[in-house]
């Protein structure tokens, strides 16, 4: 899911909002050492999570479904785990997107 990027959206402000709204979820700001990009990982469980990335050139905030636990991906295999957790990941993606849309006054980007 893609959201429209605006001036009020940055990693720190999203971290503050998400940790306040989702106290039971594991929310971490990470950096990919190889590709050198930052993202927020929201984990509801070992199998259900999303990444939030900012793409300033495309004026986009992207929510990407993922499996937060490296061990879960390795143990089950990424494809099998994605099939099992897909419905729950979609619910989490919608839940987080709704909070971001409300708090940062943004909309879904086509």
Secondary structure as the mmCIF struct_conf table of DSSP 4:
data_model
#
loop_
_struct_conf.conf_type_id
_struct_conf.id
_struct_conf.beg_label_comp_id
_struct_conf.beg_label_asym_id
_struct_conf.beg_label_seq_id
_struct_conf.end_label_comp_id
_struct_conf.end_label_asym_id
_struct_conf.end_label_seq_id
STRN STRN1 UNK A 2 UNK A 4
TURN_TY1_P TURN_TY1_P1 UNK A 7 UNK A 8
HELX_RH_AL_P HELX_RH_AL_P1 UNK A 11 UNK A 21
TURN_TY1_P TURN_TY1_P2 UNK A 23 UNK A 24
BEND BEND1 UNK A 25 UNK A 25
STRN STRN2 UNK A 26 UNK A 31
TURN_TY1_P TURN_TY1_P3 UNK A 33 UNK A 35
STRN STRN3 UNK A 38 UNK A 43
BEND BEND2 UNK A 44 UNK A 47
STRN STRN4 UNK A 49 UNK A 55
HELX_RH_3T_P HELX_RH_3T_P1 UNK A 56 UNK A 58
TURN_TY1_P TURN_TY1_P4 UNK A 59 UNK A 59
STRN STRN5 UNK A 60 UNK A 66
HELX_RH_AL_P HELX_RH_AL_P2 UNK A 70 UNK A 76
HELX_RH_AL_P HELX_RH_AL_P3 UNK A 78 UNK A 104
TURN_TY1_P TURN_TY1_P5 UNK A 105 UNK A 105
STRN STRN6 UNK A 108 UNK A 108
#
